[in-house]
Amino acid sequence: MHERRGWAWSLAVAIVKPTLLTTTKHEWIDGDKIPAEGGCVIAMNHVSHIDPLTLAWLVYEHGRLIQYLTKDALFEVPVLKYIVRDARMIPVSRLTTDAAKAFEAACVSVRDGGCVGVYPEGTITKDPTGWPMRGKTGAARIALETGCPVIPIGQWGAQEILPPYSAKPHLFPRKTARYKVGDPVDLSDLAGKPLTNDVLHEATDRIMDAITALVAELRGEEPPAERFDPRSAGVREIGNPDKDEHGKKKGHA
């Protein structure tokens, strides 16, 4: 591994890795498709608050340190803020115009040879059956701006270890988090084109199609014919869909 491993990564390897080994099981398929070096975007579906850890473990064991685009609120949490900064995570102000700053930082990292992790959905999926939902254009924008490959990863099972928006993990009996790495998404015909909405949405659809196909293989099921869209369904785009904007359960005063 040629990338700098600061104290945050050293701490994670010393503490988080043994904890995951003790409390979870994993299945990694085609991990060798993760580029050994050079700038790239890793794009994956999001099913649990624990999957950034289980996915980072997969990427780490295949020789890379992943830099997530992660919500900026984590950079204000005592203690945690020092960890995410040392691990070179990239803050994102979700649903604001400041998200452009994250795009610029991600492009700099990719051009410097970094492995940037993006959840195109922007949050844990709101699809009632857990399938990948409509994606945002961040991963596509970074890839088309820098010319780097987009490596799709499908995952399933982390939500059984820690259900969405739950603080209580289900550790015993141990659950299995399964990951399948796909081939780079072909965006070659879009390279060099102006980054219009049409181009970005076409690239994003291809990325989400690739992720969804991998998840379908892991689940052994056919995905929905139409990808879930929180806006069309009247569901909050971020946060727990069962709670209102004040954090109270819907239907409660």
Residue pairs with C-beta under 8 A, 6 or more apart in sequence:
1 63
1 64
1 65
2 37
3 64
3 65
3 113
3 114
3 115
4 65
5 13
5 65
6 86
6 87
6 88
7 86
8 82
8 83
8 84
8 85
8 86
8 87
9 60
9 65
9 86
9 87
11 83
12 56
12 87
13 60
16 53
16 57
17 57
20 26
20 53
20 54
20 57
23 161
23 169
23 171
23 172
23 174
24 54
24 161
24 171
24 174
24 175
24 176
24 177
25 174
25 175
25 176
25 177
26 54
26 57
26 58
26 176
26 177
26 178
26 179
27 176
27 177
27 178
27 179
28 58
28 61
28 179
28 181
29 178
29 179
29 180
29 181
30 180
30 181
30 182
31 58
31 61
31 62
31 179
31 181
32 62
32 181
33 151
33 181
33 182
33 183
34 40
34 42
34 59
34 62
34 63
34 64
34 115
34 151
34 181
35 64
35 115
35 149
35 151
36 63
36 64
37 113
38 113
38 148
39 109
39 110
39 111
39 112
39 113
39 114
39 115
39 116
39 146
39 148
40 110
40 115
40 116
40 148
40 149
40 150
40 151
41 106
41 110
41 116
41 117
41 118
41 139
41 142
41 143
41 148
41 149
41 150
41 151
42 55
42 59
42 66
42 115
42 116
42 117
42 118
42 151
42 153
43 117
43 118
43 119
43 120
43 139
43 150
43 151
43 152
43 153
43 185
43 207
43 211
44 51
44 55
44 117
44 119
44 152
44 153
44 154
44 155
44 211
45 119
45 121
45 125
45 132
45 154
45 155
45 211
45 212
45 215
46 119
46 121
46 123
46 124
46 125
47 124
47 125
47 130
47 155
47 156
47 158
47 159
47 164
48 124
48 158
48 159
48 161
48 162
48 163
48 164
49 124
49 162
49 164
49 165
50 158
50 161
50 162
50 169
51 155
51 158
51 159
51 177
52 68
52 70
52 117
54 155
54 158
54 161
54 177
54 179
55 66
55 117
55 153
55 155
55 179
56 66
56 68
56 117
58 153
58 179
59 65
59 66
59 115
59 117
60 66
64 115
65 87
65 88
65 115
66 115
66 116
66 117
67 87
67 88
67 89
67 90
67 106
67 109
67 114
67 115
67 116
67 117
68 89
68 90
68 116
68 117
68 118
68 119
69 89
69 90
69 92
69 102
69 106
69 116
69 117
69 118
69 119
69 138
70 84
70 89
70 90
70 91
70 92
71 91
71 92
71 94
72 91
72 92
72 93
72 94
72 98
74 80
74 81
74 84
74 89
74 91
75 81
75 84
75 85
75 91
88 109
88 114
90 102
90 105
90 106
90 109
90 116
91 101
91 102
92 99
92 102
93 99
93 101
93 102
94 122
94 123
94 238
95 237
95 238
99 138
102 138
103 138
103 141
103 142
103 145
106 116
106 118
106 138
106 142
107 142
107 145
107 146
109 116
110 116
110 142
110 146
110 148
111 146
116 142
118 138
118 139
118 142
120 135
120 136
120 138
120 139
120 140
120 204
120 207
120 208
120 211
121 132
121 133
121 134
121 135
121 136
122 135
122 136
122 138
122 237
122 238
123 237
123 238
123 239
124 164
124 165
125 131
125 132
125 133
125 228
126 133
126 228
126 230
126 233
126 235
126 236
126 237
126 241
127 133
127 224
127 228
128 228
129 224
130 156
130 159
131 212
131 215
131 223
131 224
131 227
131 228
132 208
132 211
132 212
132 215
132 223
132 227
133 227
133 228
133 229
133 230
134 208
134 227
134 228
134 229
134 230
135 204
135 205
135 207
135 208
136 204
137 200
137 201
137 203
137 204
139 150
139 204
139 207
140 150
140 187
140 200
140 203
140 204
140 207
141 195
141 200
142 148
143 149
143 150
143 185
143 187
143 203
144 187
144 190
144 191
144 193
144 195
144 199
144 200
144 203
145 195
147 191
149 184
149 185
150 184
150 185
150 187
150 207
151 181
151 182
151 184
151 185
152 181
152 182
152 185
152 207
152 210
152 211
152 214
153 179
153 180
153 181
153 182
153 211
153 214
154 179
154 180
154 182
154 211
154 212
154 213
154 214
154 215
154 216
154 217
154 218
155 177
155 178
155 179
155 180
155 215
155 218
156 177
156 178
156 215
156 218
156 219
157 175
157 176
157 177
157 178
157 218
158 177
160 170
160 175
160 176
161 169
161 170
161 171
161 175
161 177
162 168
162 169
162 170
163 170
164 240
165 240
165 242
178 218
179 218
180 214
180 217
180 218
181 214
182 210
182 211
182 213
182 214
185 203
185 206
185 207
185 210
186 206
187 203
187 206
190 199
190 202
190 203
193 199
208 227
212 223
212 227
213 223
215 223
216 222
216 223
230 236
230 237
230 241
231 237
235 241
236 245
239 245
242 249
242 250
243 249
243 250
244 250
